[in-house]
């Protein structure tokens, strides 16, 4: 596992270009949110192909939205992924998604480091009560990562993911603020 630290930064257009390229890779798209039933890769918060050409007002609307905290993940000077919190403020709830884009950067600790940084920010800065993730059942690495981060299996969305001509379950996992504080020794 890499000992390099990651940094969460504001998203810039070059980052969105990389996200779009990464998601054109079937392995990457399928491991993250998969594809919609009509074939396009799924992405929460914005459509990369639209944001590449967005005017400043459109860009600011997406990347300043208090309900969607979106960050680029950097290790040193390299953009390696994207972190996203979809916040439902009235519930004190946020859905977390982490994308490490290039498969050559998988299994090096960047996803875990980004998840930890985003979770800390969600609980400590945004005062979220509960964070949850929605993971395709076939992405066992992500299920294991969130298990090691003390997320609890909360349920299964049956056959919610189209994948290679079949339907697959989604694993829903979550962590509460008290569980986070206990696991962090706070």
OpenMM code with the backbone's topology and positions (N, CA, C; nanometers):
from openmm import Vec3, app, unit

residues = "UNK UNK UNK UNK UNK UNK UNK UNK UNK UNK UNK UNK UNK UNK UNK UNK UNK UNK UNK UNK UNK UNK UNK UNK UNK UNK UNK UNK UNK UNK UNK UNK UNK UNK UNK UNK UNK UNK UNK UNK UNK UNK UNK UNK UNK UNK UNK UNK UNK UNK UNK UNK UNK UNK UNK UNK UNK UNK UNK UNK UNK UNK UNK UNK UNK UNK UNK UNK UNK UNK UNK UNK UNK UNK UNK UNK UNK UNK UNK UNK UNK UNK UNK UNK UNK UNK UNK UNK UNK UNK UNK UNK UNK UNK UNK UNK UNK UNK UNK UNK UNK UNK UNK UNK UNK UNK UNK UNK UNK UNK UNK UNK UNK UNK UNK UNK UNK UNK UNK UNK UNK UNK UNK UNK UNK UNK UNK UNK UNK UNK UNK UNK UNK UNK UNK UNK UNK UNK UNK UNK UNK UNK UNK UNK UNK UNK UNK UNK UNK UNK UNK UNK UNK UNK UNK UNK UNK UNK UNK UNK UNK UNK UNK UNK UNK UNK UNK UNK UNK UNK UNK UNK UNK UNK UNK UNK UNK UNK UNK UNK UNK UNK UNK UNK UNK UNK".split()
positions = [
    Vec3(0.0852, -0.1179, 0.0000),
    Vec3(0.0000, 0.0000, 0.0000),
    Vec3(0.0895, 0.1239, 0.0000),
    Vec3(0.0500, 0.2210, -0.0767),
    Vec3(0.1274, 0.3435, -0.0879),
    Vec3(0.1234, 0.4221, 0.0419),
    Vec3(0.2359, 0.4796, 0.0782),
    Vec3(0.2414, 0.5643, 0.1964),
    Vec3(0.2175, 0.7105, 0.1610),
    Vec3(0.1982, 0.7385, 0.0315),
    Vec3(0.1741, 0.8762, -0.0103),
    Vec3(0.0374, 0.9211, 0.0387),
    Vec3(0.0303, 1.0456, 0.0777),
    Vec3(-0.0955, 1.1025, 0.1214),
    Vec3(-0.1740, 1.1524, 0.0008),
    Vec3(-0.3031, 1.1580, 0.0166),
    Vec3(-0.3879, 1.2172, -0.0869),
    Vec3(-0.4344, 1.3538, -0.0373),
    Vec3(-0.4768, 1.4349, -0.1311),
    Vec3(-0.5347, 1.5652, -0.1015),
    Vec3(-0.6650, 1.5762, -0.1776),
    Vec3(-0.7678, 1.6283, -0.1125),
    Vec3(-0.8935, 1.6571, -0.1797),
    Vec3(-0.8887, 1.8023, -0.2253),
    Vec3(-0.9093, 1.8241, -0.3558),
    Vec3(-0.9001, 1.9583, -0.4125),
    Vec3(-1.0281, 1.9924, -0.4878),
    Vec3(-1.0455, 2.1211, -0.5148),
    Vec3(-1.1558, 2.1645, -0.6000),
    Vec3(-1.1383, 2.1054, -0.7395),
    Vec3(-1.2504, 2.0745, -0.8012),
    Vec3(-1.2489, 2.0146, -0.9351),
    Vec3(-1.2185, 2.1229, -1.0389),
    Vec3(-1.1292, 2.0892, -1.1328),
    Vec3(-1.1011, 2.1762, -1.2470),
    Vec3(-1.1380, 2.1003, -1.3748),
    Vec3(-1.1469, 2.1727, -1.4866),
    Vec3(-1.1921, 2.1097, -1.6121),
    Vec3(-1.1040, 1.9938, -1.6554),
    Vec3(-0.9728, 2.0042, -1.6370),
    Vec3(-0.8854, 1.8920, -1.6738),
    Vec3(-0.9209, 1.7665, -1.5942),
    Vec3(-0.9628, 1.7842, -1.4693),
    Vec3(-1.0040, 1.6700, -1.3876),
    Vec3(-1.1273, 1.6033, -1.4479),
    Vec3(-1.2229, 1.6845, -1.4911),
    Vec3(-1.3456, 1.6307, -1.5496),
    Vec3(-1.3142, 1.5557, -1.6794),
    Vec3(-1.2209, 1.6069, -1.7576),
    Vec3(-1.1782, 1.5365, -1.8791),
    Vec3(-1.1234, 1.3981, -1.8446),
    Vec3(-1.0416, 1.3912, -1.7387),
    Vec3(-0.9866, 1.2611, -1.6968),
    Vec3(-1.0976, 1.1688, -1.6470),
    Vec3(-1.1921, 1.2233, -1.5682),
    Vec3(-1.3035, 1.1409, -1.5197),
    Vec3(-1.3787, 1.0811, -1.6379),
    Vec3(-1.4062, 1.1621, -1.7384),
    Vec3(-1.4770, 1.1110, -1.8559),
    Vec3(-1.3968, 0.9998, -1.9226),
    Vec3(-1.2675, 1.0201, -1.9388),
    Vec3(-1.1822, 0.9169, -2.0012),
    Vec3(-1.1826, 0.7894, -1.9177),
    Vec3(-1.1674, 0.8043, -1.7862),
    Vec3(-1.1664, 0.6875, -1.6989),
    Vec3(-1.2954, 0.6079, -1.7131),
    Vec3(-1.4083, 0.6787, -1.7159),
    Vec3(-1.5373, 0.6097, -1.7197),
    Vec3(-1.5669, 0.5486, -1.8555),
    Vec3(-1.4928, 0.5852, -1.9569),
    Vec3(-1.5062, 0.5182, -2.0866),
    Vec3(-1.4464, 0.3782, -2.0827),
    Vec3(-1.3621, 0.3518, -1.9831),
    Vec3(-1.3058, 0.2192, -1.9611),
    Vec3(-1.4125, 0.1342, -1.8911),
    Vec3(-1.4544, 0.0286, -1.9543),
    Vec3(-1.5643, -0.0534, -1.9022),
    Vec3(-1.5362, -0.1068, -1.7617),
    Vec3(-1.4138, -0.1472, -1.7362),
    Vec3(-1.3775, -0.1982, -1.6036),
    Vec3(-1.3991, -0.0913, -1.4968),
    Vec3(-1.3584, 0.0309, -1.5261),
    Vec3(-1.3729, 0.1411, -1.4312),
    Vec3(-1.5206, 0.1749, -1.4114),
    Vec3(-1.5933, 0.1936, -1.5210),
    Vec3(-1.7357, 0.2298, -1.5118),
    Vec3(-1.8146, 0.1238, -1.4358),
    Vec3(-1.7882, -0.0021, -1.4649),
    Vec3(-1.8629, -0.1099, -1.3997),
    Vec3(-1.8323, -0.1198, -1.2514),
    Vec3(-1.7104, -0.0880, -1.2129),
    Vec3(-1.6731, -0.0952, -1.0717),
    Vec3(-1.7295, 0.0203, -0.9921),
    Vec3(-1.7551, 0.1328, -1.0585),
    Vec3(-1.8061, 0.2492, -0.9876),
    Vec3(-1.9578, 0.2438, -0.9818),
    Vec3(-2.0289, 0.3072, -1.0702),
    Vec3(-2.1749, 0.3038, -1.0679),
    Vec3(-2.2336, 0.2218, -1.1809),
    Vec3(-2.1478, 0.1651, -1.2648),
    Vec3(-2.1974, 0.0855, -1.3753),
    Vec3(-2.2512, 0.1729, -1.4876),
    Vec3(-2.3420, 0.1165, -1.5604),
    Vec3(-2.4006, 0.1863, -1.6746),
    Vec3(-2.5515, 0.1908, -1.6581),
    Vec3(-2.6089, 0.2947, -1.7150),
    Vec3(-2.7543, 0.3007, -1.7183),
    Vec3(-2.8040, 0.1902, -1.8116),
    Vec3(-2.9309, 0.1573, -1.8026),
    Vec3(-2.9852, 0.0483, -1.8842),
    Vec3(-2.9727, 0.0777, -2.0333),
    Vec3(-2.9590, 0.2048, -2.0725),
    Vec3(-2.9420, 0.2393, -2.2137),
    Vec3(-2.7950, 0.2426, -2.2553),
    Vec3(-2.7026, 0.2105, -2.1635),
    Vec3(-2.5637, 0.1895, -2.2004),
    Vec3(-2.4637, 0.2950, -2.1582),
    Vec3(-2.5055, 0.4200, -2.1358),
    Vec3(-2.4104, 0.5236, -2.0949),
    Vec3(-2.3612, 0.4968, -1.9528),
    Vec3(-2.2356, 0.5362, -1.9246),
    Vec3(-2.1852, 0.5176, -1.7891),
    Vec3(-2.2600, 0.6091, -1.6933),
    Vec3(-2.2789, 0.5598, -1.5720),
    Vec3(-2.3491, 0.6360, -1.4687),
    Vec3(-2.2490, 0.7236, -1.3931),
    Vec3(-2.2933, 0.8421, -1.3573),
    Vec3(-2.2122, 0.9339, -1.2784),
    Vec3(-2.3077, 1.0197, -1.1975),
    Vec3(-2.2827, 1.0321, -1.0691),
    Vec3(-2.3694, 1.1123, -0.9832),
    Vec3(-2.3213, 1.2562, -0.9770),
    Vec3(-2.4152, 1.3490, -0.9672),
    Vec3(-2.3816, 1.4883, -0.9454),
    Vec3(-2.3692, 1.5724, -1.0704),
    Vec3(-2.3169, 1.5139, -1.1760),
    Vec3(-2.3024, 1.5868, -1.3019),
    Vec3(-2.2719, 1.4877, -1.4143),
    Vec3(-2.2855, 1.5348, -1.5362),
    Vec3(-2.2493, 1.4555, -1.6538),
    Vec3(-2.1164, 1.5088, -1.7057),
    Vec3(-2.0089, 1.4311, -1.6952),
    Vec3(-1.8771, 1.4821, -1.7356),
    Vec3(-1.8748, 1.5408, -1.8768),
    Vec3(-1.9383, 1.4753, -1.9722),
    Vec3(-1.9342, 1.5246, -2.1104),
    Vec3(-1.9999, 1.6616, -2.1248),
    Vec3(-2.0962, 1.6940, -2.0392),
    Vec3(-2.1602, 1.8258, -2.0424),
    Vec3(-2.0753, 1.9307, -1.9699),
    Vec3(-2.0118, 1.8919, -1.8612),
    Vec3(-1.9357, 1.9882, -1.7807),
    Vec3(-1.8058, 2.0309, -1.8489),
    Vec3(-1.7548, 1.9500, -1.9388),
    Vec3(-1.6320, 1.9865, -2.0105),
    Vec3(-1.6524, 2.1170, -2.0870),
    Vec3(-1.7742, 2.1375, -2.1376),
    Vec3(-1.8048, 2.2560, -2.2174),
    Vec3(-1.8933, 2.3558, -2.1430),
    Vec3(-1.9054, 2.3396, -2.0134),
    Vec3(-1.9960, 2.4247, -1.9358),
    Vec3(-1.9446, 2.5676, -1.9248),
    Vec3(-2.0386, 2.6606, -1.9257),
    Vec3(-2.0075, 2.8006, -1.8987),
    Vec3(-1.9857, 2.8167, -1.7487),
    Vec3(-1.9264, 2.9277, -1.7092),
    Vec3(-1.8938, 2.9512, -1.5688),
    Vec3(-2.0151, 2.9362, -1.4774),
    Vec3(-2.1302, 2.9876, -1.5187),
    Vec3(-2.2506, 2.9790, -1.4351),
    Vec3(-2.2925, 2.8330, -1.4138),
    Vec3(-2.2875, 2.7540, -1.5199),
    Vec3(-2.3222, 2.6117, -1.5088),
    Vec3(-2.2219, 2.5404, -1.4185),
    Vec3(-2.0937, 2.5699, -1.4394),
    Vec3(-1.9868, 2.5075, -1.3608),
    Vec3(-2.0060, 2.5396, -1.2125),
    Vec3(-2.0264, 2.6683, -1.1834),
    Vec3(-2.0428, 2.7097, -1.0439),
    Vec3(-2.1666, 2.6466, -0.9807),
    Vec3(-2.2719, 2.6345, -1.0584),
    Vec3(-2.3948, 2.5733, -1.0060),
    Vec3(-2.3699, 2.4292, -0.9625),
    Vec3(-2.2964, 2.3544, -1.0420),
    Vec3(-2.2684, 2.2133, -1.0099),
    Vec3(-2.1673, 2.2014, -0.8968),
    Vec3(-2.0552, 2.2719, -0.9068),
    Vec3(-1.9459, 2.2504, -0.8124),
    Vec3(-1.9525, 2.3397, -0.6888),
    Vec3(-2.0584, 2.4205, -0.6777),
    Vec3(-2.0839, 2.4969, -0.5552),
    Vec3(-2.2140, 2.4536, -0.4895),
    Vec3(-2.2745, 2.3482, -0.5398),
    Vec3(-2.4019, 2.2977, -0.4881),
    Vec3(-2.3804, 2.2412, -0.3478),
    Vec3(-2.4477, 2.2959, -0.2453),
    Vec3(-2.4282, 2.2461, -0.1094),
    Vec3(-2.4783, 2.1021, -0.0889),
    Vec3(-2.5571, 2.0517, -0.1821),
    Vec3(-2.6060, 1.9143, -0.1711),
    Vec3(-2.5150, 1.8138, -0.2410),
    Vec3(-2.4148, 1.8639, -0.3125),
    Vec3(-2.3186, 1.7769, -0.3814),
    Vec3(-2.1789, 1.8326, -0.3602),
    Vec3(-2.1084, 1.7749, -0.2655),
    Vec3(-1.9705, 1.8140, -0.2388),
    Vec3(-1.8819, 1.7201, -0.3212),
    Vec3(-1.8214, 1.7760, -0.4258),
    Vec3(-1.7428, 1.6960, -0.5199),
    Vec3(-1.5987, 1.7446, -0.5151),
    Vec3(-1.5051, 1.6512, -0.4999),
    Vec3(-1.3637, 1.6837, -0.4890),
    Vec3(-1.2823, 1.5960, -0.5825),
    Vec3(-1.1731, 1.6532, -0.6321),
    Vec3(-1.0751, 1.5739, -0.7046),
    Vec3(-0.9765, 1.5178, -0.6031),
    Vec3(-0.9370, 1.3941, -0.6251),
    Vec3(-0.8409, 1.3272, -0.5376),
    Vec3(-0.7040, 1.3342, -0.6054),
    Vec3(-0.6086, 1.3932, -0.5341),
    Vec3(-0.4714, 1.4023, -0.5858),
    Vec3(-0.3776, 1.3280, -0.4927),
    Vec3(-0.2784, 1.2628, -0.5504),
    Vec3(-0.1665, 1.2106, -0.4736),
    Vec3(-0.0470, 1.2876, -0.5259),
    Vec3(0.0170, 1.3598, -0.4416),
    Vec3(0.1216, 1.4549, -0.4838),
    Vec3(0.0618, 1.5499, -0.5867),
    Vec3(0.1090, 1.5465, -0.7096),
    Vec3(0.0574, 1.6369, -0.8121),
    Vec3(-0.0323, 1.5658, -0.9126),
    Vec3(-0.0557, 1.4371, -0.8957),
    Vec3(-0.1333, 1.3606, -0.9925),
    Vec3(-0.2793, 1.3451, -0.9503),
    Vec3(-0.3674, 1.3724, -1.0434),
    Vec3(-0.5103, 1.3513, -1.0215),
    Vec3(-0.5364, 1.2013, -1.0351),
    Vec3(-0.5857, 1.1392, -0.9273),
    Vec3(-0.6077, 0.9943, -0.9297),
    Vec3(-0.7550, 0.9562, -0.9155),
    Vec3(-0.8424, 1.0525, -0.8837),
    Vec3(-0.9813, 1.0134, -0.8660),
    Vec3(-1.0730, 1.1267, -0.8273),
    Vec3(-1.1926, 1.0866, -0.7844),
    Vec3(-1.2967, 1.1819, -0.7464),
    Vec3(-1.3711, 1.1294, -0.6243),
    Vec3(-1.4044, 1.2213, -0.5359),
    Vec3(-1.4816, 1.1919, -0.4156),
    Vec3(-1.6082, 1.2765, -0.4206),
    Vec3(-1.7198, 1.2169, -0.3801),
    Vec3(-1.8476, 1.2868, -0.3901),
    Vec3(-1.9345, 1.2528, -0.2690),
    Vec3(-1.9876, 1.3565, -0.2076),
    Vec3(-2.0877, 1.3411, -0.1029),
    Vec3(-2.2180, 1.4016, -0.1537),
    Vec3(-2.3203, 1.3198, -0.1690),
    Vec3(-2.4546, 1.3684, -0.2031),
    Vec3(-2.5286, 1.3841, -0.0711),
    Vec3(-2.5484, 1.5081, -0.0302),
    Vec3(-2.5978, 1.5389, 0.1039),
    Vec3(-2.7476, 1.5657, 0.1024),
    Vec3(-2.8171, 1.4995, 0.1928),
    Vec3(-2.9588, 1.5258, 0.2184),
    Vec3(-2.9622, 1.5935, 0.3551),
    Vec3(-2.9502, 1.7265, 0.3534),
    Vec3(-2.9340, 1.8025, 0.4769),
    Vec3(-3.0494, 1.7812, 0.5742),
    Vec3(-3.1717, 1.7711, 0.5239),
    Vec3(-3.2873, 1.7558, 0.6131),
    Vec3(-3.2818, 1.6251, 0.6923),
    Vec3(-3.2091, 1.5264, 0.6420),
    Vec3(-3.1941, 1.3988, 0.7116),
    Vec3(-3.0600, 1.3867, 0.7843),
    Vec3(-2.9683, 1.4780, 0.7580),
    Vec3(-2.8339, 1.4655, 0.8137),
    Vec3(-2.7616, 1.3458, 0.7560),
    Vec3(-2.7855, 1.3217, 0.6300),
    Vec3(-2.7473, 1.1978, 0.5640),
    Vec3(-2.6657, 1.2319, 0.4384),
    Vec3(-2.5671, 1.1486, 0.4045),
    Vec3(-2.4907, 1.1707, 0.2820),
    Vec3(-2.4526, 1.0376, 0.2191),
    Vec3(-2.4677, 1.0305, 0.0874),
    Vec3(-2.4184, 0.9159, 0.0123),
    Vec3(-2.2774, 0.9485, -0.0332),
    Vec3(-2.1852, 0.8590, -0.0061),
    Vec3(-2.0451, 0.8753, -0.0419),
    Vec3(-2.0122, 0.7891, -0.1622),
    Vec3(-1.9375, 0.8470, -0.2552),
    Vec3(-1.8818, 0.7667, -0.3641),
    Vec3(-1.7375, 0.8088, -0.3846),
    Vec3(-1.6544, 0.7096, -0.4109),
    Vec3(-1.5113, 0.7307, -0.4345),
    Vec3(-1.4772, 0.6622, -0.5654),
    Vec3(-1.4110, 0.7346, -0.6539),
    Vec3(-1.3636, 0.6781, -0.7798),
    Vec3(-1.2131, 0.6958, -0.7870),
    Vec3(-1.1409, 0.5864, -0.7964),
    Vec3(-0.9996, 0.5908, -0.8331),
    Vec3(-0.9982, 0.5472, -0.9790),
    Vec3(-0.9612, 0.6400, -1.0673),
    Vec3(-0.9881, 0.6243, -1.2090),
    Vec3(-0.9030, 0.5256, -1.2857),
    Vec3(-0.7746, 0.5293, -1.2694),
    Vec3(-0.6858, 0.4440, -1.3472),
    Vec3(-0.6668, 0.3125, -1.2713),
    Vec3(-0.7020, 0.1989, -1.3322),
    Vec3(-0.6834, 0.0711, -1.2623),
    Vec3(-0.5402, 0.0474, -1.2138),
    Vec3(-0.4413, 0.1131, -1.2757),
    Vec3(-0.3034, 0.1007, -1.2268),
    Vec3(-0.2866, 0.1625, -1.0880),
    Vec3(-0.3800, 0.2487, -1.0477),
    Vec3(-0.3756, 0.3094, -0.9146),
    Vec3(-0.4642, 0.2375, -0.8128),
    Vec3(-0.5300, 0.1298, -0.8545),
    Vec3(-0.6126, 0.0536, -0.7614),
    Vec3(-0.5222, -0.0274, -0.6687),
    Vec3(-0.5689, -0.0533, -0.5493),
    Vec3(-0.5000, -0.1365, -0.4495),
    Vec3(-0.3685, -0.0745, -0.4026),
    Vec3(-0.3635, 0.0581, -0.4033),
    Vec3(-0.2453, 0.1284, -0.3542),
    Vec3(-0.2788, 0.2157, -0.2340),
    Vec3(-0.4024, 0.2071, -0.1854),
    Vec3(-0.4417, 0.2817, -0.0666),
    Vec3(-0.5047, 0.4174, -0.0937),
    Vec3(-0.5117, 0.4589, -0.2204),
    Vec3(-0.5668, 0.5899, -0.2507),
    Vec3(-0.7166, 0.5962, -0.2212),
    Vec3(-0.7903, 0.4911, -0.2545),
    Vec3(-0.9340, 0.4878, -0.2277),
    Vec3(-0.9629, 0.4931, -0.0787),
    Vec3(-0.8895, 0.4155, -0.0024),
    Vec3(-0.9077, 0.4143, 0.1431),
    Vec3(-0.8731, 0.5507, 0.2020),
    Vec3(-0.7611, 0.6083, 0.1588),
    Vec3(-0.7216, 0.7402, 0.2105),
    Vec3(-0.8255, 0.8459, 0.1739),
    Vec3(-0.8762, 0.8415, 0.0510),
    Vec3(-0.9775, 0.9389, 0.0076),
    Vec3(-1.1080, 0.9187, 0.0847),
    Vec3(-1.1466, 0.7935, 0.1048),
    Vec3(-1.2685, 0.7660, 0.1812),
    Vec3(-1.2546, 0.8199, 0.3233),
    Vec3(-1.1414, 0.7931, 0.3877),
    Vec3(-1.1197, 0.8425, 0.5245),
    Vec3(-1.1258, 0.9947, 0.5303),
    Vec3(-1.0614, 1.0616, 0.4350),
    Vec3(-1.0603, 1.2081, 0.4346),
    Vec3(-1.2005, 1.2641, 0.4120),
    Vec3(-1.2752, 1.2017, 0.3227),
    Vec3(-1.4101, 1.2498, 0.2934),
    Vec3(-1.5045, 1.2218, 0.4096),
    Vec3(-1.4916, 1.1063, 0.4712),
    Vec3(-1.5734, 1.0717, 0.5879),
    Vec3(-1.5460, 1.1692, 0.7016),
    Vec3(-1.4195, 1.1959, 0.7275),
    Vec3(-1.3821, 1.2917, 0.8338),
    Vec3(-1.4447, 1.4281, 0.8051),
    Vec3(-1.4339, 1.4743, 0.6816),
    Vec3(-1.4909, 1.6030, 0.6437),
    Vec3(-1.6432, 1.6027, 0.6629),
    Vec3(-1.7083, 1.4948, 0.6219),
    Vec3(-1.8544, 1.4871, 0.6316),
    Vec3(-1.9007, 1.4955, 0.7769),
    Vec3(-1.8366, 1.4195, 0.8641),
    Vec3(-1.8778, 1.4185, 1.0041),
    Vec3(-1.8321, 1.5431, 1.0800),
    Vec3(-1.7106, 1.5860, 1.0565),
    Vec3(-1.6546, 1.6933, 1.1379),
    Vec3(-1.6833, 1.8342, 1.0850),
    Vec3(-1.6886, 1.8513, 0.9540),
    Vec3(-1.7136, 1.9847, 0.8982),
    Vec3(-1.8589, 2.0061, 0.8580),
    Vec3(-1.9184, 1.9062, 0.7940),
    Vec3(-2.0551, 1.9211, 0.7440),
    Vec3(-2.1595, 1.8728, 0.8437),
    Vec3(-2.1155, 1.8159, 0.9571),
    Vec3(-2.2044, 1.7719, 1.0656),
    Vec3(-2.3093, 1.6706, 1.0188),
    Vec3(-2.2652, 1.5779, 0.9361),
    Vec3(-2.3519, 1.4697, 0.8883),
    Vec3(-2.3705, 1.3693, 1.0019),
    Vec3(-2.4879, 1.3089, 1.0095),
    Vec3(-2.5171, 1.2070, 1.1109),
    Vec3(-2.4879, 1.0660, 1.0589),
    Vec3(-2.5165, 1.0426, 0.9300),
    Vec3(-2.5023, 0.9091, 0.8715),
    Vec3(-2.4463, 0.9210, 0.7312),
    Vec3(-2.3494, 0.8345, 0.6996),
    Vec3(-2.2940, 0.8254, 0.5644),
    Vec3(-2.3221, 0.6844, 0.5136),
    Vec3(-2.3621, 0.6773, 0.3873),
    Vec3(-2.3901, 0.5456, 0.3294),
    Vec3(-2.3294, 0.5353, 0.1907),
    Vec3(-2.3089, 0.4103, 0.1495),
    Vec3(-2.2555, 0.3807, 0.0169),
    Vec3(-2.3449, 0.2777, -0.0508),
    Vec3(-2.3460, 0.2817, -0.1815),
    Vec3(-2.4221, 0.1890, -0.2656),
    Vec3(-2.3202, 0.1243, -0.3589),
    Vec3(-2.2923, -0.0041, -0.3371),
    Vec3(-2.1840, -0.0722, -0.4077),
    Vec3(-2.2398, -0.1898, -0.4871),
    Vec3(-2.2031, -0.2028, -0.6153),
    Vec3(-2.2444, -0.3226, -0.6882),
    Vec3(-2.1858, -0.4464, -0.6191),
    Vec3(-2.2665, -0.5492, -0.6046),
    Vec3(-2.2225, -0.6673, -0.5305),
    Vec3(-2.0965, -0.7307, -0.5889),
    Vec3(-2.0742, -0.7133, -0.7166),
    Vec3(-1.9567, -0.7744, -0.7791),
    Vec3(-1.8287, -0.6949, -0.7514),
    Vec3(-1.8392, -0.5759, -0.6914),
    Vec3(-1.7203, -0.4988, -0.6546),
    Vec3(-1.6813, -0.5350, -0.5111),
    Vec3(-1.6295, -0.6554, -0.4963),
    Vec3(-1.5955, -0.7076, -0.3643),
    Vec3(-1.4859, -0.6259, -0.2966),
    Vec3(-1.3954, -0.5686, -0.3753),
    Vec3(-1.2895, -0.4861, -0.3161),
    Vec3(-1.3483, -0.3657, -0.2431),
    Vec3(-1.4482, -0.3011, -0.3027),
    Vec3(-1.5111, -0.1849, -0.2379),
    Vec3(-1.5889, -0.2279, -0.1137),
    Vec3(-1.6597, -0.3395, -0.1219),
    Vec3(-1.7328, -0.3901, -0.0048),
    Vec3(-1.6346, -0.4155, 0.1091),
    Vec3(-1.5219, -0.4783, 0.0779),
    Vec3(-1.4211, -0.5063, 0.1812),
    Vec3(-1.3610, -0.3777, 0.2371),
    Vec3(-1.3336, -0.2805, 0.1500),
    Vec3(-1.2756, -0.1548, 0.1970),
    Vec3(-1.3693, -0.0867, 0.2964),
    Vec3(-1.4983, -0.0766, 0.2617),
    Vec3(-1.5906, -0.0089, 0.3521),
    Vec3(-1.6163, -0.0907, 0.4783),
    Vec3(-1.6090, -0.2218, 0.4704),
    Vec3(-1.6172, -0.3042, 0.5920),
    Vec3(-1.5019, -0.2716, 0.6860),
    Vec3(-1.3812, -0.2576, 0.6301),
    Vec3(-1.2643, -0.2230, 0.7116),
    Vec3(-1.2722, -0.0815, 0.7672),
    Vec3(-1.3548, 0.0026, 0.7052),
    Vec3(-1.3754, 0.1387, 0.7553),
    Vec3(-1.4939, 0.1450, 0.8523),
    Vec3(-1.5380, 0.0278, 0.8987),
    Vec3(-1.6443, 0.0134, 0.9991),
    Vec3(-1.7838, 0.0464, 0.9489),
    Vec3(-1.8044, 0.0385, 0.8173),
    Vec3(-1.9393, 0.0507, 0.7643),
    Vec3(-2.0112, -0.0816, 0.7887),
    Vec3(-2.1416, -0.0725, 0.8137),
    Vec3(-2.2254, -0.1880, 0.8420),
    Vec3(-2.3170, -0.2148, 0.7234),
    Vec3(-2.3340, -0.3426, 0.6916),
    Vec3(-2.4287, -0.3791, 0.5854),
    Vec3(-2.5690, -0.3435, 0.6334),
    Vec3(-2.6369, -0.2560, 0.5597),
    Vec3(-2.7701, -0.2103, 0.5982),
    Vec3(-2.8802, -0.2730, 0.5146),
    Vec3(-2.8454, -0.3228, 0.4002),
    Vec3(-2.9483, -0.3818, 0.3160),
    Vec3(-2.8956, -0.4114, 0.1771),
    Vec3(-2.9833, -0.4671, 0.0974),
    Vec3(-2.9501, -0.5037, -0.0391),
    Vec3(-3.0614, -0.4549, -0.1305),
    Vec3(-3.0231, -0.3856, -0.2363),
    Vec3(-3.1189, -0.3485, -0.3397),
    Vec3(-3.1140, -0.4592, -0.4449),
    Vec3(-3.2215, -0.5325, -0.4515),
    Vec3(-3.2224, -0.6507, -0.5375),
    Vec3(-3.2248, -0.6140, -0.6854),
    Vec3(-3.1305, -0.6740, -0.7574),
    Vec3(-3.1234, -0.6629, -0.9039),
    Vec3(-3.1321, -0.5177, -0.9517),
    Vec3(-3.0663, -0.4270, -0.8810),
    Vec3(-3.0750, -0.2845, -0.9130),
    Vec3(-2.9701, -0.2391, -1.0141),
    Vec3(-2.8742, -0.3256, -1.0457),
    Vec3(-2.7640, -0.2857, -1.1335),
    Vec3(-2.7605, -0.3682, -1.2618),
    Vec3(-2.7804, -0.3023, -1.3765),
    Vec3(-2.7569, -0.3741, -1.5022),
    Vec3(-2.6059, -0.3873, -1.5228),
    Vec3(-2.5634, -0.5079, -1.5622),
    Vec3(-2.4199, -0.5323, -1.5801),
    Vec3(-2.4013, -0.6496, -1.6747),
    Vec3(-2.3464, -0.6223, -1.7911),
    Vec3(-2.3170, -0.7262, -1.8903),
    Vec3(-2.4389, -0.8132, -1.9215),
    Vec3(-2.5519, -0.7497, -1.9450),
    Vec3(-2.6719, -0.8217, -1.9858),
    Vec3(-2.7473, -0.8906, -1.8743),
    Vec3(-2.7042, -0.8718, -1.7511),
    Vec3(-2.7734, -0.9336, -1.6367),
    Vec3(-2.8028, -0.8231, -1.5344),
    Vec3(-2.8798, -0.8594, -1.4331),
    Vec3(-2.9099, -0.7661, -1.3241),
    Vec3(-2.8392, -0.8174, -1.1987),
    Vec3(-2.7811, -0.7241, -1.1229),
    Vec3(-2.7072, -0.7584, -1.0017),
    Vec3(-2.7563, -0.6740, -0.8848),
    Vec3(-2.7348, -0.7258, -0.7649),
    Vec3(-2.7721, -0.6552, -0.6430),
    Vec3(-2.6746, -0.5421, -0.6126),
    Vec3(-2.7232, -0.4455, -0.5354),
    Vec3(-2.6391, -0.3412, -0.4770),
    Vec3(-2.6331, -0.3650, -0.3270),
    Vec3(-2.5153, -0.3500, -0.2717),
    Vec3(-2.4950, -0.3629, -0.1283),
    Vec3(-2.4979, -0.2218, -0.0699),
    Vec3(-2.5862, -0.2001, 0.0256),
    Vec3(-2.5951, -0.0714, 0.0943),
    Vec3(-2.5276, -0.0868, 0.2301),
    Vec3(-2.4287, 0.0001, 0.2545),
    Vec3(-2.3548, -0.0024, 0.3801),
    Vec3(-2.3548, 0.1388, 0.4375),
    Vec3(-2.3493, 0.1496, 0.5699),
    Vec3(-2.3509, 0.2815, 0.6310),
    Vec3(-2.2718, 0.2871, 0.7604),
    Vec3(-2.2438, 0.4103, 0.8011),
    Vec3(-2.1771, 0.4358, 0.9287),
    Vec3(-2.2418, 0.5594, 0.9912),
    Vec3(-2.2635, 0.5532, 1.1214),
    Vec3(-2.3210, 0.6642, 1.1966),
    Vec3(-2.2101, 0.7431, 1.2655),
    Vec3(-2.2384, 0.8657, 1.3000),
    Vec3(-2.1384, 0.9520, 1.3638),
    Vec3(-2.0812, 0.8881, 1.4898),
    Vec3(-2.1653, 0.8251, 1.5720),
    Vec3(-2.1163, 0.7622, 1.6947),
    Vec3(-2.0213, 0.6470, 1.6643),
    Vec3(-2.0508, 0.5711, 1.5591),
    Vec3(-1.9627, 0.4606, 1.5194),
    Vec3(-1.8295, 0.5152, 1.4691),
    Vec3(-1.8348, 0.6244, 1.3957),
    Vec3(-1.7122, 0.6901, 1.3481),
    Vec3(-1.6286, 0.7366, 1.4664),
    Vec3(-1.6915, 0.8032, 1.5624),
    Vec3(-1.6171, 0.8541, 1.6783),
    Vec3(-1.5532, 0.7392, 1.7552),
    Vec3(-1.6251, 0.6287, 1.7711),
    Vec3(-1.5715, 0.5127, 1.8413),
    Vec3(-1.4525, 0.4548, 1.7659),
    Vec3(-1.4660, 0.4419, 1.6337),
    Vec3(-1.3582, 0.3825, 1.5546),
    Vec3(-1.2364, 0.4737, 1.5469),
    Vec3(-1.2554, 0.6031, 1.5588),
    Vec3(-1.1449, 0.6995, 1.5556),
    Vec3(-1.0871, 0.7236, 1.6939),
    Vec3(-1.1498, 0.6661, 1.7970),
    Vec3(-1.1027, 0.6854, 1.9337),
    Vec3(-1.1328, 0.8232, 1.9897),
    Vec3(-1.2323, 0.8901, 1.9288),
    Vec3(-1.2680, 1.0262, 1.9740),
    Vec3(-1.3645, 1.0237, 2.0896),
] * unit.nanometer
topology = app.Topology()
chain = topology.addChain("A")
for resn in residues:
    res = topology.addResidue(resn, chain)
    for name in ("N", "CA", "C"):
        topology.addAtom(name, app.Element.getBySymbol(name[0]), res)
